[in-house]
Amino acid sequence: MLKKMKEKGHANTGEDVSQEHEKENFICPVCRRPLHEDNLVDIKSVVEDNLYFEGGVHIVGRTCLHCDFEHQFDKEEVTLNEPHKLVAVVNAEFDELGECVHFEIKEVLPG
């Protein structure tokens, strides 16, 4: 099974939750190469850039998100010859105001 990665804190705290990606690694289920932070989804790309940007909907409580993304990079800024689609299964929790208070990638699946 893939290792877990947690990102905690409100989306608007200014806390750099992407630092958690440096501590834990996921292995790509397609090519078996490590996925590093440039490949993985994070609280900013999923919650702030997509959910909050659209507006009009407030998610409250716990939910499981399936986030499509592409394995593009082998190493930092080195593009793979054959990028491939993946899905990150994310456990997220939102408070009564719709602010994300928990974001954890549980596993990465082929897309």
Gaussian input, Z-matrix of N, CA and C with variables (Angstrom, degrees):
# hf/3-21g

backbone

0 1
 N
 C     1     B1
 C     2     B2     1     A1
 N     3     B3     2     A2     1     D1
 C     4     B4     3     A3     2     D2
 C     5     B5     4     A4     3     D3
 N     6     B6     5     A5     4     D4
 C     7     B7     6     A6     5     D5
 C     8     B8     7     A7     6     D6
 N     9     B9     8     A8     7     D7
 C    10    B10     9     A9     8     D8
 C    11    B11    10    A10     9     D9
 N    12    B12    11    A11    10    D10
 C    13    B13    12    A12    11    D11
 C    14    B14    13    A13    12    D12
 N    15    B15    14    A14    13    D13
 C    16    B16    15    A15    14    D14
 C    17    B17    16    A16    15    D15
 N    18    B18    17    A17    16    D16
 C    19    B19    18    A18    17    D17
 C    20    B20    19    A19    18    D18
 N    21    B21    20    A20    19    D19
 C    22    B22    21    A21    20    D20
 C    23    B23    22    A22    21    D21
 N    24    B24    23    A23    22    D22
 C    25    B25    24    A24    23    D23
 C    26    B26    25    A25    24    D24
 N    27    B27    26    A26    25    D25
 C    28    B28    27    A27    26    D26
 C    29    B29    28    A28    27    D27
 N    30    B30    29    A29    28    D28
 C    31    B31    30    A30    29    D29
 C    32    B32    31    A31    30    D30
 N    33    B33    32    A32    31    D31
 C    34    B34    33    A33    32    D32
 C    35    B35    34    A34    33    D33
 N    36    B36    35    A35    34    D34
 C    37    B37    36    A36    35    D35
 C    38    B38    37    A37    36    D36
 N    39    B39    38    A38    37    D37
 C    40    B40    39    A39    38    D38
 C    41    B41    40    A40    39    D39
 N    42    B42    41    A41    40    D40
 C    43    B43    42    A42    41    D41
 C    44    B44    43    A43    42    D42
 N    45    B45    44    A44    43    D43
 C    46    B46    45    A45    44    D44
 C    47    B47    46    A46    45    D45
 N    48    B48    47    A47    46    D46
 C    49    B49    48    A48    47    D47
 C    50    B50    49    A49    48    D48
 N    51    B51    50    A50    49    D49
 C    52    B52    51    A51    50    D50
 C    53    B53    52    A52    51    D51
 N    54    B54    53    A53    52    D52
 C    55    B55    54    A54    53    D53
 C    56    B56    55    A55    54    D54
 N    57    B57    56    A56    55    D55
 C    58    B58    57    A57    56    D56
 C    59    B59    58    A58    57    D57
 N    60    B60    59    A59    58    D58
 C    61    B61    60    A60    59    D59
 C    62    B62    61    A61    60    D60
 N    63    B63    62    A62    61    D61
 C    64    B64    63    A63    62    D62
 C    65    B65    64    A64    63    D63
 N    66    B66    65    A65    64    D64
 C    67    B67    66    A66    65    D65
 C    68    B68    67    A67    66    D66
 N    69    B69    68    A68    67    D67
 C    70    B70    69    A69    68    D68
 C    71    B71    70    A70    69    D69
 N    72    B72    71    A71    70    D70
 C    73    B73    72    A72    71    D71
 C    74    B74    73    A73    72    D72
 N    75    B75    74    A74    73    D73
 C    76    B76    75    A75    74    D74
 C    77    B77    76    A76    75    D75
 N    78    B78    77    A77    76    D76
 C    79    B79    78    A78    77    D77
 C    80    B80    79    A79    78    D78
 N    81    B81    80    A80    79    D79
 C    82    B82    81    A81    80    D80
 C    83    B83    82    A82    81    D81
 N    84    B84    83    A83    82    D82
 C    85    B85    84    A84    83    D83
 C    86    B86    85    A85    84    D84
 N    87    B87    86    A86    85    D85
 C    88    B88    87    A87    86    D86
 C    89    B89    88    A88    87    D87
 N    90    B90    89    A89    88    D88
 C    91    B91    90    A90    89    D89
 C    92    B92    91    A91    90    D90
 N    93    B93    92    A92    91    D91
 C    94    B94    93    A93    92    D92
 C    95    B95    94    A94    93    D93
 N    96    B96    95    A95    94    D94
 C    97    B97    96    A96    95    D95
 C    98    B98    97    A97    96    D96
 N    99    B99    98    A98    97    D97
 C   100   B100    99    A99    98    D98
 C   101   B101   100   A100    99    D99
 N   102   B102   101   A101   100   D100
 C   103   B103   102   A102   101   D101
 C   104   B104   103   A103   102   D102
 N   105   B105   104   A104   103   D103
 C   106   B106   105   A105   104   D104
 C   107   B107   106   A106   105   D105
 N   108   B108   107   A107   106   D106
 C   109   B109   108   A108   107   D107
 C   110   B110   109   A109   108   D108
 N   111   B111   110   A110   109   D109
 C   112   B112   111   A111   110   D110
 C   113   B113   112   A112   111   D111
 N   114   B114   113   A113   112   D112
 C   115   B115   114   A114   113   D113
 C   116   B116   115   A115   114   D114
 N   117   B117   116   A116   115   D115
 C   118   B118   117   A117   116   D116
 C   119   B119   118   A118   117   D117
 N   120   B120   119   A119   118   D118
 C   121   B121   120   A120   119   D119
 C   122   B122   121   A121   120   D120
 N   123   B123   122   A122   121   D121
 C   124   B124   123   A123   122   D122
 C   125   B125   124   A124   123   D123
 N   126   B126   125   A125   124   D124
 C   127   B127   126   A126   125   D125
 C   128   B128   127   A127   126   D126
 N   129   B129   128   A128   127   D127
 C   130   B130   129   A129   128   D128
 C   131   B131   130   A130   129   D129
 N   132   B132   131   A131   130   D130
 C   133   B133   132   A132   131   D131
 C   134   B134   133   A133   132   D132
 N   135   B135   134   A134   133   D133
 C   136   B136   135   A135   134   D134
 C   137   B137   136   A136   135   D135
 N   138   B138   137   A137   136   D136
 C   139   B139   138   A138   137   D137
 C   140   B140   139   A139   138   D138
 N   141   B141   140   A140   139   D139
 C   142   B142   141   A141   140   D140
 C   143   B143   142   A142   141   D141
 N   144   B144   143   A143   142   D142
 C   145   B145   144   A144   143   D143
 C   146   B146   145   A145   144   D144
 N   147   B147   146   A146   145   D145
 C   148   B148   147   A147   146   D146
 C   149   B149   148   A148   147   D147
 N   150   B150   149   A149   148   D148
 C   151   B151   150   A150   149   D149
 C   152   B152   151   A151   150   D150
 N   153   B153   152   A152   151   D151
 C   154   B154   153   A153   152   D152
 C   155   B155   154   A154   153   D153
 N   156   B156   155   A155   154   D154
 C   157   B157   156   A156   155   D155
 C   158   B158   157   A157   156   D156
 N   159   B159   158   A158   157   D157
 C   160   B160   159   A159   158   D158
 C   161   B161   160   A160   159   D159
 N   162   B162   161   A161   160   D160
 C   163   B163   162   A162   161   D161
 C   164   B164   163   A163   162   D162
 N   165   B165   164   A164   163   D163
 C   166   B166   165   A165   164   D164
 C   167   B167   166   A166   165   D165
 N   168   B168   167   A167   166   D166
 C   169   B169   168   A168   167   D167
 C   170   B170   169   A169   168   D168
 N   171   B171   170   A170   169   D169
 C   172   B172   171   A171   170   D170
 C   173   B173   172   A172   171   D171
 N   174   B174   173   A173   172   D172
 C   175   B175   174   A174   173   D173
 C   176   B176   175   A175   174   D174
 N   177   B177   176   A176   175   D175
 C   178   B178   177   A177   176   D176
 C   179   B179   178   A178   177   D177
 N   180   B180   179   A179   178   D178
 C   181   B181   180   A180   179   D179
 C   182   B182   181   A181   180   D180
 N   183   B183   182   A182   181   D181
 C   184   B184   183   A183   182   D182
 C   185   B185   184   A184   183   D183
 N   186   B186   185   A185   184   D184
 C   187   B187   186   A186   185   D185
 C   188   B188   187   A187   186   D186
 N   189   B189   188   A188   187   D187
 C   190   B190   189   A189   188   D188
 C   191   B191   190   A190   189   D189
 N   192   B192   191   A191   190   D190
 C   193   B193   192   A192   191   D191
 C   194   B194   193   A193   192   D192
 N   195   B195   194   A194   193   D193
 C   196   B196   195   A195   194   D194
 C   197   B197   196   A196   195   D195
 N   198   B198   197   A197   196   D196
 C   199   B199   198   A198   197   D197
 C   200   B200   199   A199   198   D198
 N   201   B201   200   A200   199   D199
 C   202   B202   201   A201   200   D200
 C   203   B203   202   A202   201   D201
 N   204   B204   203   A203   202   D202
 C   205   B205   204   A204   203   D203
 C   206   B206   205   A205   204   D204
 N   207   B207   206   A206   205   D205
 C   208   B208   207   A207   206   D206
 C   209   B209   208   A208   207   D207
 N   210   B210   209   A209   208   D208
 C   211   B211   210   A210   209   D209
 C   212   B212   211   A211   210   D210
 N   213   B213   212   A212   211   D211
 C   214   B214   213   A213   212   D212
 C   215   B215   214   A214   213   D213
 N   216   B216   215   A215   214   D214
 C   217   B217   216   A216   215   D215
 C   218   B218   217   A217   216   D216
 N   219   B219   218   A218   217   D217
 C   220   B220   219   A219   218   D218
 C   221   B221   220   A220   219   D219
 N   222   B222   221   A221   220   D220
 C   223   B223   222   A222   221   D221
 C   224   B224   223   A223   222   D222
 N   225   B225   224   A224   223   D223
 C   226   B226   225   A225   224   D224
 C   227   B227   226   A226   225   D225
 N   228   B228   227   A227   226   D226
 C   229   B229   228   A228   227   D227
 C   230   B230   229   A229   228   D228
 N   231   B231   230   A230   229   D229
 C   232   B232   231   A231   230   D230
 C   233   B233   232   A232   231   D231
 N   234   B234   233   A233   232   D232
 C   235   B235   234   A234   233   D233
 C   236   B236   235   A235   234   D234
 N   237   B237   236   A236   235   D235
 C   238   B238   237   A237   236   D236
 C   239   B239   238   A238   237   D237
 N   240   B240   239   A239   238   D238
 C   241   B241   240   A240   239   D239
 C   242   B242   241   A241   240   D240
 N   243   B243   242   A242   241   D241
 C   244   B244   243   A243   242   D242
 C   245   B245   244   A244   243   D243
 N   246   B246   245   A245   244   D244
 C   247   B247   246   A246   245   D245
 C   248   B248   247   A247   246   D246
 N   249   B249   248   A248   247   D247
 C   250   B250   249   A249   248   D248
 C   251   B251   250   A250   249   D249
 N   252   B252   251   A251   250   D250
 C   253   B253   252   A252   251   D251
 C   254   B254   253   A253   252   D252
 N   255   B255   254   A254   253   D253
 C   256   B256   255   A255   254   D254
 C   257   B257   256   A256   255   D255
 N   258   B258   257   A257   256   D256
 C   259   B259   258   A258   257   D257
 C   260   B260   259   A259   258   D258
 N   261   B261   260   A260   259   D259
 C   262   B262   261   A261   260   D260
 C   263   B263   262   A262   261   D261
 N   264   B264   263   A263   262   D262
 C   265   B265   264   A264   263   D263
 C   266   B266   265   A265   264   D264
 N   267   B267   266   A266   265   D265
 C   268   B268   267   A267   266   D266
 C   269   B269   268   A268   267   D267
 N   270   B270   269   A269   268   D268
 C   271   B271   270   A270   269   D269
 C   272   B272   271   A271   270   D270
 N   273   B273   272   A272   271   D271
 C   274   B274   273   A273   272   D272
 C   275   B275   274   A274   273   D273
 N   276   B276   275   A275   274   D274
 C   277   B277   276   A276   275   D275
 C   278   B278   277   A277   276   D276
 N   279   B279   278   A278   277   D277
 C   280   B280   279   A279   278   D278
 C   281   B281   280   A280   279   D279
 N   282   B282   281   A281   280   D280
 C   283   B283   282   A282   281   D281
 C   284   B284   283   A283   282   D282
 N   285   B285   284   A284   283   D283
 C   286   B286   285   A285   284   D284
 C   287   B287   286   A286   285   D285
 N   288   B288   287   A287   286   D286
 C   289   B289   288   A288   287   D287
 C   290   B290   289   A289   288   D288
 N   291   B291   290   A290   289   D289
 C   292   B292   291   A291   290   D290
 C   293   B293   292   A292   291   D291
 N   294   B294   293   A293   292   D292
 C   295   B295   294   A294   293   D293
 C   296   B296   295   A295   294   D294
 N   297   B297   296   A296   295   D295
 C   298   B298   297   A297   296   D296
 C   299   B299   298   A298   297   D297
 N   300   B300   299   A299   298   D298
 C   301   B301   300   A300   299   D299
 C   302   B302   301   A301   300   D300
 N   303   B303   302   A302   301   D301
 C   304   B304   303   A303   302   D302
 C   305   B305   304   A304   303   D303
 N   306   B306   305   A305   304   D304
 C   307   B307   306   A306   305   D305
 C   308   B308   307   A307   306   D306
 N   309   B309   308   A308   307   D307
 C   310   B310   309   A309   308   D308
 C   311   B311   310   A310   309   D309
 N   312   B312   311   A311   310   D310
 C   313   B313   312   A312   311   D311
 C   314   B314   313   A313   312   D312
 N   315   B315   314   A314   313   D313
 C   316   B316   315   A315   314   D314
 C   317   B317   316   A316   315   D315
 N   318   B318   317   A317   316   D316
 C   319   B319   318   A318   317   D317
 C   320   B320   319   A319   318   D318
 N   321   B321   320   A320   319   D319
 C   322   B322   321   A321   320   D320
 C   323   B323   322   A322   321   D321
 N   324   B324   323   A323   322   D322
 C   325   B325   324   A324   323   D323
 C   326   B326   325   A325   324   D324
 N   327   B327   326   A326   325   D325
 C   328   B328   327   A327   326   D326
 C   329   B329   328   A328   327   D327
 N   330   B330   329   A329   328   D328
 C   331   B331   330   A330   329   D329
 C   332   B332   331   A331   330   D330

   B1=1.4548
   B2=1.5256
   B3=1.2828
   B4=1.4487
   B5=1.5149
   B6=1.3071
   B7=1.4528
   B8=1.5138
   B9=1.3148
   B10=1.4590
   B11=1.5154
   B12=1.3024
   B13=1.4549
   B14=1.5095
   B15=1.3144
   B16=1.4469
   B17=1.5131
   B18=1.3009
   B19=1.4518
   B20=1.5028
   B21=1.3109
   B22=1.4496
   B23=1.5151
   B24=1.3074
   B25=1.4574
   B26=1.5003
   B27=1.3216
   B28=1.4598
   B29=1.5122
   B30=1.3079
   B31=1.4572
   B32=1.5211
   B33=1.3305
   B34=1.4567
   B35=1.5290
   B36=1.3279
   B37=1.4561
   B38=1.5223
   B39=1.3250
   B40=1.4560
   B41=1.5162
   B42=1.3283
   B43=1.4573
   B44=1.5243
   B45=1.3225
   B46=1.4606
   B47=1.5160
   B48=1.3389
   B49=1.4587
   B50=1.5147
   B51=1.3118
   B52=1.4596
   B53=1.5243
   B54=1.3062
   B55=1.4561
   B56=1.5203
   B57=1.3294
   B58=1.4611
   B59=1.5185
   B60=1.3430
   B61=1.4543
   B62=1.5222
   B63=1.3036
   B64=1.4617
   B65=1.5238
   B66=1.3376
   B67=1.4538
   B68=1.5242
   B69=1.3283
   B70=1.4493
   B71=1.5200
   B72=1.3194
   B73=1.4628
   B74=1.5146
   B75=1.3136
   B76=1.4467
   B77=1.5209
   B78=1.3101
   B79=1.4631
   B80=1.5213
   B81=1.3108
   B82=1.4597
   B83=1.5316
   B84=1.3431
   B85=1.4628
   B86=1.5318
   B87=1.3236
   B88=1.4639
   B89=1.5239
   B90=1.3425
   B91=1.4723
   B92=1.5303
   B93=1.3286
   B94=1.4751
   B95=1.5276
   B96=1.3201
   B97=1.4633
   B98=1.5294
   B99=1.3377
   B100=1.4725
   B101=1.5280
   B102=1.3201
   B103=1.4616
   B104=1.5197
   B105=1.3135
   B106=1.4594
   B107=1.5159
   B108=1.3216
   B109=1.4611
   B110=1.5191
   B111=1.3315
   B112=1.4603
   B113=1.5290
   B114=1.3217
   B115=1.4623
   B116=1.5232
   B117=1.3004
   B118=1.4609
   B119=1.5202
   B120=1.3313
   B121=1.4545
   B122=1.5244
   B123=1.3198
   B124=1.4557
   B125=1.5259
   B126=1.3196
   B127=1.4592
   B128=1.5257
   B129=1.3181
   B130=1.4602
   B131=1.5268
   B132=1.3338
   B133=1.4684
   B134=1.5272
   B135=1.3117
   B136=1.4620
   B137=1.5219
   B138=1.3259
   B139=1.4614
   B140=1.5258
   B141=1.3223
   B142=1.4625
   B143=1.5230
   B144=1.3254
   B145=1.4642
   B146=1.5255
   B147=1.3227
   B148=1.4648
   B149=1.5269
   B150=1.3199
   B151=1.4645
   B152=1.5280
   B153=1.3245
   B154=1.4562
   B155=1.5188
   B156=1.3176
   B157=1.4536
   B158=1.5310
   B159=1.3079
   B160=1.4696
   B161=1.5187
   B162=1.3362
   B163=1.4601
   B164=1.5165
   B165=1.3261
   B166=1.4546
   B167=1.5125
   B168=1.3078
   B169=1.4607
   B170=1.5220
   B171=1.3346
   B172=1.4601
   B173=1.5175
   B174=1.3146
   B175=1.4573
   B176=1.5152
   B177=1.3263
   B178=1.4581
   B179=1.5182
   B180=1.3292
   B181=1.4521
   B182=1.5189
   B183=1.3190
   B184=1.4660
   B185=1.5178
   B186=1.3232
   B187=1.4577
   B188=1.5198
   B189=1.3212
   B190=1.4517
   B191=1.5250
   B192=1.3194
   B193=1.4589
   B194=1.5223
   B195=1.3105
   B196=1.4703
   B197=1.5174
   B198=1.3282
   B199=1.4599
   B200=1.5289
   B201=1.3313
   B202=1.4613
   B203=1.5284
   B204=1.3219
   B205=1.4577
   B206=1.5199
   B207=1.3059
   B208=1.4567
   B209=1.5253
   B210=1.3278
   B211=1.4655
   B212=1.5264
   B213=1.3177
   B214=1.4626
   B215=1.5112
   B216=1.3374
   B217=1.4614
   B218=1.5211
   B219=1.3484
   B220=1.4531
   B221=1.5175
   B222=1.2959
   B223=1.4561
   B224=1.5087
   B225=1.3047
   B226=1.4544
   B227=1.5264
   B228=1.3308
   B229=1.4631
   B230=1.5316
   B231=1.3341
   B232=1.4667
   B233=1.5281
   B234=1.3263
   B235=1.4575
   B236=1.5256
   B237=1.3352
   B238=1.4604
   B239=1.5269
   B240=1.3160
   B241=1.4642
   B242=1.5247
   B243=1.3266
   B244=1.4609
   B245=1.5330
   B246=1.3438
   B247=1.4700
   B248=1.5325
   B249=1.3262
   B250=1.4544
   B251=1.5261
   B252=1.3303
   B253=1.4549
   B254=1.5183
   B255=1.3432
   B256=1.4553
   B257=1.5220
   B258=1.3254
   B259=1.4591
   B260=1.5262
   B261=1.3270
   B262=1.4623
   B263=1.5219
   B264=1.3231
   B265=1.4609
   B266=1.5247
   B267=1.3422
   B268=1.4622
   B269=1.5204
   B270=1.3275
   B271=1.4529
   B272=1.5198
   B273=1.3229
   B274=1.4618
   B275=1.5161
   B276=1.3280
   B277=1.4568
   B278=1.5154
   B279=1.3225
   B280=1.4571
   B281=1.5209
   B282=1.3396
   B283=1.4547
   B284=1.5265
   B285=1.3456
   B286=1.4684
   B287=1.5247
   B288=1.3218
   B289=1.4624
   B290=1.5279
   B291=1.3222
   B292=1.4566
   B293=1.5140
   B294=1.3292
   B295=1.4606
   B296=1.5321
   B297=1.3178
   B298=1.4618
   B299=1.5259
   B300=1.3372
   B301=1.4586
   B302=1.5295
   B303=1.3349
   B304=1.4654
   B305=1.5310
   B306=1.3289
   B307=1.4671
   B308=1.5195
   B309=1.3459
   B310=1.4617
   B311=1.5229
   B312=1.3281
   B313=1.4676
   B314=1.5148
   B315=1.3440
   B316=1.4563
   B317=1.5200
   B318=1.3490
   B319=1.4558
   B320=1.5195
   B321=1.3272
   B322=1.4598
   B323=1.5231
   B324=1.3367
   B325=1.4669
   B326=1.5146
   B327=1.3293
   B328=1.4731
   B329=1.5278
   B330=1.3376
   B331=1.4798
   B332=1.4203
   A1=108.56
   A2=116.52
   A3=122.21
   A4=111.12
   A5=116.46
   A6=120.62
   A7=110.43
   A8=116.16
   A9=122.29
   A10=110.18
   A11=114.63
   A12=121.22
   A13=107.18
   A14=118.00
   A15=120.94
   A16=110.63
   A17=114.71
   A18=122.49
   A19=105.38
   A20=116.83
   A21=120.27
   A22=109.49
   A23=114.44
   A24=120.22
   A25=110.61
   A26=115.84
   A27=121.43
   A28=109.14
   A29=115.64
   A30=120.94
   A31=111.44
   A32=117.92
   A33=120.35
   A34=113.65
   A35=119.21
   A36=121.31
   A37=113.41
   A38=116.63
   A39=119.09
   A40=112.01
   A41=116.91
   A42=122.49
   A43=109.11
   A44=118.19
   A45=120.99
   A46=108.86
   A47=116.02
   A48=120.19
   A49=112.07
   A50=119.62
   A51=121.08
   A52=111.69
   A53=118.07
   A54=121.19
   A55=111.39
   A56=117.62
   A57=120.40
   A58=111.48
   A59=118.38
   A60=121.38
   A61=111.40
   A62=118.23
   A63=120.41
   A64=111.61
   A65=117.38
   A66=120.97
   A67=112.78
   A68=117.70
   A69=121.66
   A70=109.09
   A71=116.68
   A72=120.44
   A73=110.74
   A74=114.40
   A75=122.45
   A76=106.69
   A77=115.58
   A78=121.59
   A79=107.26
   A80=116.88
   A81=121.96
   A82=109.06
   A83=117.87
   A84=120.00
   A85=113.23
   A86=118.19
   A87=121.76
   A88=111.23
   A89=116.54
   A90=119.86
   A91=113.74
   A92=116.65
   A93=123.53
   A94=113.72
   A95=118.47
   A96=121.95
   A97=108.92
   A98=117.44
   A99=119.24
   A100=111.16
   A101=115.42
   A102=121.71
   A103=107.18
   A104=117.09
   A105=118.85
   A106=108.88
   A107=117.20
   A108=121.78
   A109=114.64
   A110=120.02
   A111=120.93
   A112=111.50
   A113=118.13
   A114=122.39
   A115=112.97
   A116=117.92
   A117=121.99
   A118=113.46
   A119=114.79
   A120=120.09
   A121=108.40
   A122=116.09
   A123=120.21
   A124=109.02
   A125=116.20
   A126=121.15
   A127=111.28
   A128=118.21
   A129=120.61
   A130=110.92
   A131=117.12
   A132=119.83
   A133=112.45
   A134=118.26
   A135=120.86
   A136=111.66
   A137=115.95
   A138=119.88
   A139=111.95
   A140=117.40
   A141=119.96
   A142=112.80
   A143=117.30
   A144=120.12
   A145=113.27
   A146=118.79
   A147=120.82
   A148=112.78
   A149=118.01
   A150=119.97
   A151=112.47
   A152=118.05
   A153=120.37
   A154=111.01
   A155=117.93
   A156=122.21
   A157=110.92
   A158=116.83
   A159=121.07
   A160=110.93
   A161=116.94
   A162=121.17
   A163=113.54
   A164=115.04
   A165=121.69
   A166=115.42
   A167=118.14
   A168=121.81
   A169=108.03
   A170=116.03
   A171=121.18
   A172=108.08
   A173=116.58
   A174=120.95
   A175=106.60
   A176=116.80
   A177=122.41
   A178=107.67
   A179=116.82
   A180=121.67
   A181=112.11
   A182=114.96
   A183=121.54
   A184=110.27
   A185=114.71
   A186=119.56
   A187=109.91
   A188=115.75
   A189=122.11
   A190=107.11
   A191=116.84
   A192=122.39
   A193=109.25
   A194=116.84
   A195=122.09
   A196=105.86
   A197=116.54
   A198=122.75
   A199=110.27
   A200=115.79
   A201=121.03
   A202=109.69
   A203=115.66
   A204=120.60
   A205=108.43
   A206=117.06
   A207=121.42
   A208=110.22
   A209=115.80
   A210=120.99
   A211=106.01
   A212=116.05
   A213=122.10
   A214=113.82
   A215=116.18
   A216=120.06
   A217=111.51
   A218=115.49
   A219=122.04
   A220=109.53
   A221=115.38
   A222=123.04
   A223=105.63
   A224=116.61
   A225=119.87
   A226=111.23
   A227=115.55
   A228=124.44
   A229=114.40
   A230=118.78
   A231=122.22
   A232=106.75
   A233=116.56
   A234=121.84
   A235=111.28
   A236=115.85
   A237=121.53
   A238=109.92
   A239=116.87
   A240=120.85
   A241=111.58
   A242=116.71
   A243=121.82
   A244=109.95
   A245=117.64
   A246=119.70
   A247=110.00
   A248=116.87
   A249=120.48
   A250=110.32
   A251=115.27
   A252=121.84
   A253=110.77
   A254=114.39
   A255=122.65
   A256=109.17
   A257=115.94
   A258=122.37
   A259=107.84
   A260=116.05
   A261=121.04
   A262=107.93
   A263=116.29
   A264=121.68
   A265=106.02
   A266=115.34
   A267=121.41
   A268=110.16
   A269=116.73
   A270=121.37
   A271=106.60
   A272=115.96
   A273=120.67
   A274=109.10
   A275=115.17
   A276=120.71
   A277=108.42
   A278=115.18
   A279=122.22
   A280=109.23
   A281=116.82
   A282=120.60
   A283=110.61
   A284=116.86
   A285=122.29
   A286=112.76
   A287=117.15
   A288=121.36
   A289=112.42
   A290=116.32
   A291=120.21
   A292=114.11
   A293=118.01
   A294=122.14
   A295=109.08
   A296=116.97
   A297=121.32
   A298=109.51
   A299=116.16
   A300=121.15
   A301=112.25
   A302=116.87
   A303=120.63
   A304=108.31
   A305=116.43
   A306=121.54
   A307=106.48
   A308=116.34
   A309=120.45
   A310=109.63
   A311=116.42
   A312=120.03
   A313=107.21
   A314=115.90
   A315=120.81
   A316=112.01
   A317=116.34
   A318=119.93
   A319=109.67
   A320=114.76
   A321=121.72
   A322=107.37
   A323=115.07
   A324=121.90
   A325=110.98
   A326=117.23
   A327=118.48
   A328=109.62
   A329=117.10
   A330=121.54
   A331=112.76
   D1=154.70
   D2=-178.83
   D3=-77.48
   D4=152.15
   D5=178.10
   D6=-71.23
   D7=155.88
   D8=179.87
   D9=-90.95
   D10=152.62
   D11=176.76
   D12=-136.38
   D13=129.44
   D14=-178.45
   D15=-115.59
   D16=142.79
   D17=171.13
   D18=-129.31
   D19=120.20
   D20=-177.64
   D21=-120.39
   D22=155.70
   D23=177.09
   D24=117.13
   D25=157.85
   D26=177.76
   D27=-69.05
   D28=149.63
   D29=-179.74
   D30=-63.88
   D31=-23.28
   D32=-175.54
   D33=-105.93
   D34=19.81
   D35=-177.25
   D36=-83.29
   D37=-14.10
   D38=-175.60
   D39=81.49
   D40=-1.98
   D41=179.25
   D42=-69.64
   D43=137.68
   D44=-179.45
   D45=-89.83
   D46=87.12
   D47=-177.52
   D48=-74.41
   D49=-12.50
   D50=179.77
   D51=-68.70
   D52=-15.31
   D53=178.75
   D54=-63.21
   D55=-24.24
   D56=178.09
   D57=-61.69
   D58=-28.89
   D59=-178.89
   D60=-63.09
   D61=-26.23
   D62=-179.61
   D63=-75.22
   D64=-20.61
   D65=-174.03
   D66=-88.42
   D67=-28.45
   D68=-176.50
   D69=-129.12
   D70=155.15
   D71=-178.65
   D72=-128.30
   D73=150.53
   D74=170.73
   D75=-114.99
   D76=150.66
   D77=176.06
   D78=-105.45
   D79=134.12
   D80=179.07
   D81=-65.03
   D82=126.83
   D83=-179.99
   D84=-72.91
   D85=-10.94
   D86=-179.39
   D87=-92.48
   D88=-54.78
   D89=-174.63
   D90=-106.45
   D91=-4.94
   D92=178.82
   D93=66.52
   D94=16.14
   D95=175.28
   D96=-89.74
   D97=154.78
   D98=177.15
   D99=-65.48
   D100=143.73
   D101=172.50
   D102=-99.94
   D103=122.93
   D104=178.77
   D105=-107.21
   D106=-179.32
   D107=-170.57
   D108=-58.45
   D109=-26.93
   D110=178.79
   D111=-70.05
   D112=-19.05
   D113=179.93
   D114=-94.37
   D115=-36.98
   D116=-170.10
   D117=-78.66
   D118=150.26
   D119=172.37
   D120=-71.59
   D121=155.62
   D122=176.83
   D123=-140.87
   D124=177.06
   D125=-176.72
   D126=-59.63
   D127=-34.90
   D128=-179.54
   D129=-69.54
   D130=-48.79
   D131=-176.39
   D132=-67.76
   D133=-33.84
   D134=-177.70
   D135=-87.67
   D136=-56.36
   D137=-172.17
   D138=-81.01
   D139=-56.26
   D140=-174.68
   D141=-71.30
   D142=-48.52
   D143=-174.41
   D144=-78.08
   D145=-25.67
   D146=-178.08
   D147=-108.86
   D148=-62.23
   D149=-175.77
   D150=-65.85
   D151=-49.15
   D152=-177.43
   D153=-71.27
   D154=-33.59
   D155=-177.99
   D156=-63.07
   D157=-42.02
   D158=-179.48
   D159=-64.99
   D160=-41.44
   D161=177.78
   D162=69.45
   D163=172.69
   D164=176.90
   D165=82.91
   D166=-13.26
   D167=179.91
   D168=-129.50
   D169=133.13
   D170=176.12
   D171=-117.34
   D172=118.36
   D173=176.44
   D174=-85.75
   D175=131.61
   D176=-179.90
   D177=-127.34
   D178=134.03
   D179=178.68
   D180=96.21
   D181=-164.35
   D182=-178.28
   D183=-91.48
   D184=144.89
   D185=177.87
   D186=-152.43
   D187=160.71
   D188=174.57
   D189=-109.70
   D190=125.74
   D191=180.00
   D192=-109.04
   D193=138.09
   D194=171.97
   D195=-109.04
   D196=111.56
   D197=-171.69
   D198=-110.26
   D199=115.65
   D200=177.29
   D201=-74.02
   D202=137.09
   D203=173.94
   D204=-155.48
   D205=173.61
   D206=-176.99
   D207=-120.70
   D208=135.41
   D209=172.87
   D210=-81.91
   D211=100.40
   D212=-174.83
   D213=-106.79
   D214=-31.14
   D215=-169.99
   D216=-113.36
   D217=133.32
   D218=176.21
   D219=-82.34
   D220=-52.47
   D221=175.03
   D222=-128.26
   D223=174.99
   D224=-177.19
   D225=-51.03
   D226=114.79
   D227=177.18
   D228=64.46
   D229=16.23
   D230=174.35
   D231=-104.97
   D232=112.30
   D233=-174.90
   D234=-77.23
   D235=138.55
   D236=175.95
   D237=-69.42
   D238=148.89
   D239=175.69
   D240=-65.90
   D241=-35.50
   D242=-179.37
   D243=-129.51
   D244=81.50
   D245=176.67
   D246=-60.49
   D247=152.20
   D248=-179.22
   D249=-142.36
   D250=156.68
   D251=-175.88
   D252=-84.44
   D253=141.99
   D254=178.40
   D255=-134.91
   D256=168.47
   D257=175.46
   D258=-131.48
   D259=125.74
   D260=174.49
   D261=-94.96
   D262=127.33
   D263=175.29
   D264=-93.55
   D265=117.12
   D266=-172.27
   D267=-120.37
   D268=130.88
   D269=168.68
   D270=-91.30
   D271=126.79
   D272=179.91
   D273=-131.84
   D274=152.54
   D275=176.40
   D276=-135.35
   D277=137.35
   D278=-178.07
   D279=-122.57
   D280=141.03
   D281=178.77
   D282=-78.91
   D283=-174.37
   D284=-176.49
   D285=-63.37
   D286=-21.76
   D287=-179.95
   D288=-93.42
   D289=-2.88
   D290=-179.34
   D291=88.41
   D292=11.24
   D293=177.35
   D294=-83.30
   D295=135.69
   D296=179.72
   D297=-74.37
   D298=122.32
   D299=-178.96
   D300=-112.19
   D301=-7.40
   D302=178.58
   D303=-152.50
   D304=135.17
   D305=-179.28
   D306=-146.71
   D307=115.00
   D308=-175.55
   D309=-138.27
   D310=120.77
   D311=173.52
   D312=-77.15
   D313=119.06
   D314=-178.84
   D315=-88.43
   D316=-40.13
   D317=179.55
   D318=-161.97
   D319=163.51
   D320=176.44
   D321=-121.06
   D322=128.42
   D323=-177.29
   D324=-117.63
   D325=158.60
   D326=173.33
   D327=-61.39
   D328=146.11
   D329=-178.07
   D330=-83.85

